Amino acid sequence: MRRLLTSKWFIVLMAVLIMLAAIVIGALPGSPLNKAFKSLGNITSPIQGFVKGAGNMVSDYWSAVTDGIAIRKENEEMKAEIARLQYQITQNEEAKIRYEELKDAFHIRDTFSNYDIFGASVLSREADEWFSVIRIGLGLSDGITIEEGGSYAVVDVRMNLIGRVIEIDDGESKVLPLLHEGFNVSGKVNEVNGATMMISGDAGLKRSGLCRVTGIDENVKLEYGTQIVTSGDGGLFPQGIPIGIIESVDYSDPMGVTATLRPYGDIGELNDVFVMVPFEVPDDVSDEPLASQVEEQ
């Protein structure tokens, strides 16, 4: 302990501390040391300025750190709020689009007054959705039933033909789409007394998004863009539902004129569909009679 007290470094440290304490006390207004150290003002002023400046630097640095933390937290909160608002805007835009689609769909009921129209959401989105059975959110629990061998037409909000219901479960139904090779519908040229024909799904054409058209009278002149609608023959599909337009015609065999048709409906863009259930379901609602009726004409 004695060695410490007699150490020159300890003595220097104590002297510096005493001097700093005297300077600080002497700087206070009314301090008795103020006059005593007045003559040393020229010497102590730079030291006091240094001490004060260092204190200000430390204070400013700490304020900058705390302000930076607060600003960072505020930015994170603002980003979260912006993300929430953007999500809400997106949801509102989707809701508006869907509302407009559903509002446009009311003309289906006005056009086909003899049918109950049931709206349903599309549940399945397979890569080959045009060619596989499609699931929709409509079932027995919604008050819709189907007799064995029966079926109902399915359209989109623009009343374009999408397919037909082939099975109904408790909470959903299965729809056979227009391009499926198991699908057939009797169609006609969209004009008064338009020529009739058969539109069918075809394994060789479906990858191109086309249907095959057969049963065309050799005297009927079809061309690209001719509009085809349902003929109403067979009792399954009501007359006048838009099906699609003629893409190409092959007259090379006069006894077997064929054509291709591009459907109006686009399942890839569908959110909702509408099932058309007649007030009185006909006894004969299968697709098989449709082909024979067209062939007889």
C-alpha positions as CSV (number, residue, x, y, z in Angstrom):
1,M,0.0,0.0,0.0
2,R,2.8,2.4,0.9
3,R,4.5,1.6,-2.4
4,L,1.3,2.5,-4.2
5,L,1.0,5.8,-2.4
6,T,4.5,6.8,-3.2
7,S,4.2,5.7,-6.8
8,K,4.8,8.6,-9.2
9,W,1.9,7.4,-11.4
10,F,-0.5,7.4,-8.5
11,I,0.7,10.9,-7.5
12,V,0.2,12.2,-11.1
13,L,-3.3,10.6,-11.3
14,M,-4.3,12.2,-8.0
15,A,-3.0,15.5,-9.1
16,V,-4.9,15.4,-12.3
17,L,-8.1,14.4,-10.5
18,I,-7.7,17.2,-7.9
19,M,-7.1,19.7,-10.7
20,L,-10.1,18.5,-12.7
21,A,-12.3,18.7,-9.6
22,A,-11.0,22.2,-8.9
23,I,-11.7,23.3,-12.4
24,V,-15.3,21.9,-12.4
25,I,-16.0,23.5,-8.9
26,G,-14.4,26.8,-10.0
27,A,-16.6,26.9,-13.0
28,L,-19.7,27.0,-10.9
29,P,-21.3,30.4,-10.3
30,G,-20.5,31.9,-6.9
31,S,-17.9,29.3,-6.1
32,P,-15.2,30.5,-3.7
33,L,-12.6,28.9,-6.0
34,N,-13.9,31.0,-8.9
35,K,-11.7,34.0,-8.0
36,A,-8.8,31.9,-7.0
37,F,-8.7,30.2,-10.3
38,K,-9.6,33.3,-12.4
39,S,-6.0,33.9,-13.1
40,L,-5.7,30.4,-14.4
41,G,-8.6,30.9,-16.8
42,N,-6.5,31.0,-19.9
43,I,-5.1,27.6,-18.9
44,T,-8.2,25.9,-17.7
45,S,-10.6,27.1,-20.4
46,P,-9.2,24.8,-23.1
47,I,-9.5,21.9,-20.7
48,Q,-13.0,22.8,-19.7
49,G,-13.9,23.1,-23.4
50,F,-12.4,19.7,-24.1
51,V,-14.3,18.1,-21.3
52,K,-17.6,19.8,-22.3
53,G,-17.1,18.9,-26.0
54,A,-16.3,15.2,-25.1
55,G,-19.5,15.1,-23.0
56,N,-21.5,16.6,-25.9
57,M,-20.1,14.1,-28.3
58,V,-21.0,11.2,-26.1
59,S,-24.5,12.6,-25.6
60,D,-25.0,13.2,-29.4
61,Y,-23.7,9.7,-30.2
62,W,-26.1,8.1,-27.7
63,S,-29.0,10.2,-29.0
64,A,-28.1,9.1,-32.6
65,V,-28.1,5.4,-31.5
66,T,-31.5,5.6,-29.7
67,D,-33.0,7.6,-32.6
68,G,-31.8,5.1,-35.1
69,I,-33.3,2.2,-33.1
70,A,-36.6,4.1,-32.9
71,I,-36.6,4.9,-36.7
72,R,-35.8,1.3,-37.5
73,K,-38.7,0.1,-35.4
74,E,-41.0,2.7,-37.0
75,N,-39.9,1.6,-40.5
76,E,-40.6,-2.1,-39.7
77,E,-44.1,-1.1,-38.4
78,M,-44.8,1.0,-41.5
79,K,-43.7,-1.9,-43.8
80,A,-46.0,-4.3,-42.0
81,E,-48.9,-1.8,-42.3
82,I,-48.1,-1.2,-46.0
83,A,-48.1,-5.0,-46.6
84,R,-51.5,-5.3,-44.8
85,L,-53.0,-2.5,-46.8
86,Q,-51.7,-4.0,-50.1
87,Y,-53.2,-7.3,-49.2
88,Q,-56.5,-5.7,-48.4
89,I,-56.5,-3.8,-51.7
90,T,-55.8,-7.0,-53.5
91,Q,-58.6,-8.8,-51.7
92,N,-61.0,-5.9,-52.5
93,E,-60.0,-5.9,-56.1
94,E,-60.6,-9.7,-56.4
95,A,-64.0,-9.3,-54.5
96,K,-65.0,-6.5,-57.0
97,I,-64.1,-8.6,-60.0
98,R,-66.0,-11.6,-58.6
99,Y,-69.0,-9.3,-57.8
100,E,-69.1,-8.0,-61.4
101,E,-68.9,-11.6,-62.7
102,L,-71.7,-12.7,-60.5
103,K,-73.8,-9.6,-61.4
104,D,-73.3,-10.4,-65.1
105,A,-74.5,-13.9,-64.5
106,F,-78.0,-12.8,-63.7
107,H,-78.8,-12.6,-67.4
108,I,-78.5,-16.4,-67.5
109,R,-81.6,-16.7,-65.3
110,D,-83.4,-14.0,-67.4
111,T,-82.6,-15.8,-70.7
112,F,-83.5,-19.3,-69.5
113,S,-86.5,-18.7,-67.3
114,N,-87.5,-22.4,-67.3
115,Y,-84.3,-23.4,-65.4
116,D,-83.1,-23.1,-61.9
117,I,-79.6,-21.6,-61.9
118,F,-77.1,-22.8,-59.2
119,G,-73.8,-21.0,-58.8
120,A,-70.7,-22.9,-57.7
121,S,-67.0,-22.3,-57.3
122,V,-64.4,-24.3,-59.3
123,L,-62.5,-26.5,-56.8
124,S,-60.0,-28.3,-59.1
125,R,-57.2,-26.7,-61.1
126,E,-55.3,-29.7,-62.7
127,A,-52.8,-29.1,-65.5
128,D,-55.1,-31.0,-67.9
129,E,-58.2,-29.5,-66.5
130,W,-59.9,-29.3,-69.9
131,F,-59.5,-33.1,-70.3
132,S,-60.2,-34.4,-66.8
133,V,-63.3,-34.3,-64.6
134,I,-63.6,-30.9,-62.9
135,R,-64.8,-30.6,-59.3
136,I,-67.2,-27.8,-58.3
137,G,-68.5,-26.8,-54.9
138,L,-72.1,-27.8,-55.4
139,G,-73.7,-30.9,-54.0
140,L,-76.7,-32.7,-52.4
141,S,-76.5,-30.4,-49.4
142,D,-77.3,-27.5,-51.7
143,G,-80.6,-29.0,-52.8
144,I,-79.5,-30.3,-56.2
145,T,-80.0,-34.0,-57.1
146,I,-79.5,-36.0,-60.3
147,E,-81.2,-39.1,-61.5
148,E,-79.3,-42.1,-62.8
149,G,-78.2,-41.4,-66.3
150,G,-79.1,-37.8,-66.0
151,S,-77.0,-34.7,-66.4
152,Y,-77.1,-30.9,-66.3
153,A,-75.5,-28.2,-68.5
154,V,-72.7,-26.1,-66.9
155,V,-71.9,-22.6,-68.2
156,D,-69.7,-19.7,-67.2
157,V,-70.7,-16.2,-66.3
158,R,-70.9,-15.2,-70.0
159,M,-73.3,-18.2,-70.6
160,N,-70.6,-20.1,-72.6
161,L,-70.9,-23.9,-72.4
162,I,-68.3,-25.4,-70.1
163,G,-69.5,-29.0,-69.8
164,R,-72.1,-31.1,-68.0
165,V,-72.6,-32.5,-64.5
166,I,-72.1,-36.3,-64.4
167,E,-72.0,-37.0,-60.6
168,I,-73.2,-35.2,-57.5
169,D,-72.0,-36.0,-53.9
170,D,-72.9,-34.4,-50.6
171,G,-70.7,-31.3,-50.9
172,E,-69.5,-31.3,-54.5
173,S,-70.2,-32.3,-58.1
174,K,-68.1,-33.6,-61.0
175,V,-68.3,-31.9,-64.4
176,L,-67.3,-33.5,-67.7
177,P,-65.6,-30.6,-69.7
178,L,-66.3,-29.8,-73.3
179,L,-63.0,-31.0,-74.6
180,H,-63.1,-34.4,-72.9
181,E,-63.4,-37.2,-75.4
182,G,-66.5,-38.5,-73.6
183,F,-68.4,-35.3,-74.2
184,N,-71.0,-34.8,-77.0
185,V,-73.5,-32.0,-77.6
186,S,-75.8,-31.2,-80.5
187,G,-75.1,-27.8,-82.0
188,K,-76.2,-25.6,-84.8
189,V,-75.1,-22.5,-86.7
190,N,-76.2,-19.4,-84.7
191,E,-78.9,-18.2,-87.0
192,V,-82.6,-18.9,-87.6
193,N,-83.0,-22.5,-88.8
194,G,-79.3,-22.9,-88.7
195,A,-77.8,-26.2,-89.8
196,T,-77.3,-28.7,-87.0
197,M,-74.2,-30.8,-86.3
198,M,-72.5,-32.8,-83.5
199,I,-69.7,-31.4,-81.4
200,S,-67.5,-33.9,-79.6
201,G,-64.3,-34.1,-77.6
202,D,-61.5,-35.7,-79.5
203,A,-58.3,-37.2,-78.1
204,G,-56.2,-36.0,-81.1
205,L,-57.5,-32.4,-80.9
206,K,-57.9,-31.6,-77.2
207,R,-54.2,-30.7,-76.8
208,S,-54.8,-27.9,-79.3
209,G,-57.9,-26.8,-77.4
210,L,-60.3,-27.9,-80.2
211,C,-63.4,-30.1,-80.6
212,R,-64.4,-32.2,-83.5
213,V,-67.5,-31.3,-85.5
214,T,-69.3,-34.1,-87.4
215,G,-72.8,-34.7,-88.9
216,I,-72.4,-31.7,-91.2
217,D,-74.6,-31.7,-94.3
218,E,-72.5,-31.5,-97.5
219,N,-74.6,-28.6,-98.7
220,V,-73.9,-26.5,-95.6
221,K,-71.1,-24.0,-96.1
222,L,-69.1,-23.4,-92.9
223,E,-66.2,-21.1,-92.7
224,Y,-63.7,-19.8,-90.1
225,G,-65.4,-17.9,-87.3
226,T,-68.9,-19.3,-87.8
227,Q,-70.6,-19.2,-84.4
228,I,-72.1,-22.4,-83.1
229,V,-74.6,-22.7,-80.3
230,T,-76.5,-25.6,-78.7
231,S,-79.5,-26.8,-80.8
232,G,-81.7,-28.0,-77.9
233,D,-82.0,-31.4,-79.5
234,G,-82.0,-34.3,-77.0
235,G,-83.4,-32.3,-74.0
236,L,-80.1,-32.0,-72.0
237,F,-78.9,-28.6,-73.2
238,P,-81.3,-25.8,-73.8
239,Q,-81.2,-24.2,-77.2
240,G,-79.0,-21.1,-77.7
241,I,-76.0,-21.7,-75.3
242,P,-72.8,-20.4,-77.0
243,I,-70.4,-23.2,-77.7
244,G,-67.6,-21.8,-79.8
245,I,-66.5,-20.8,-83.4
246,I,-65.5,-23.0,-86.3
247,E,-61.7,-23.1,-86.7
248,S,-61.4,-25.2,-89.9
249,V,-63.5,-27.3,-92.3
250,D,-62.6,-30.4,-94.3
251,Y,-64.8,-30.9,-97.4
252,S,-62.5,-33.6,-98.9
253,D,-65.1,-36.3,-98.2
254,P,-68.5,-35.0,-99.3
255,M,-70.2,-37.9,-97.4
256,G,-68.3,-37.1,-94.2
257,V,-67.6,-33.4,-93.9
258,T,-65.8,-32.6,-90.7
259,A,-64.7,-29.4,-88.9
260,T,-62.9,-28.3,-85.8
261,L,-64.3,-25.9,-83.2
262,R,-62.6,-23.7,-80.6
263,P,-64.8,-23.3,-77.5
264,Y,-65.6,-19.9,-76.1
265,G,-65.2,-21.0,-72.4
266,D,-61.7,-20.9,-70.8
267,I,-61.6,-23.1,-67.7
268,G,-58.2,-21.8,-66.8
269,E,-59.8,-18.4,-66.1
270,L,-62.8,-19.7,-64.2
271,N,-63.7,-18.9,-60.6
272,D,-67.4,-19.7,-60.8
273,V,-69.7,-21.8,-62.9
274,F,-73.5,-22.1,-63.1
275,V,-75.4,-25.4,-63.3
276,M,-78.7,-25.2,-65.2
277,V,-81.4,-27.5,-63.7
278,P,-84.7,-27.6,-65.6
279,F,-87.9,-27.3,-63.6
280,E,-89.0,-30.6,-65.1
281,V,-86.2,-32.9,-66.0
282,P,-87.0,-34.8,-69.2
283,D,-87.0,-38.6,-69.0
284,D,-84.5,-38.9,-71.8
285,V,-81.4,-36.7,-70.9
286,S,-78.5,-38.8,-72.0
287,D,-76.2,-37.7,-74.8
288,E,-76.6,-40.9,-76.9
289,P,-79.9,-39.8,-78.6
290,L,-78.3,-36.5,-79.7
291,A,-76.1,-38.2,-82.2
292,S,-78.9,-40.2,-83.7
293,Q,-81.1,-37.2,-84.0
294,V,-78.4,-35.2,-85.8
295,E,-77.8,-38.1,-88.2
296,E,-81.5,-38.4,-89.0
297,Q,-81.6,-34.7,-90.1
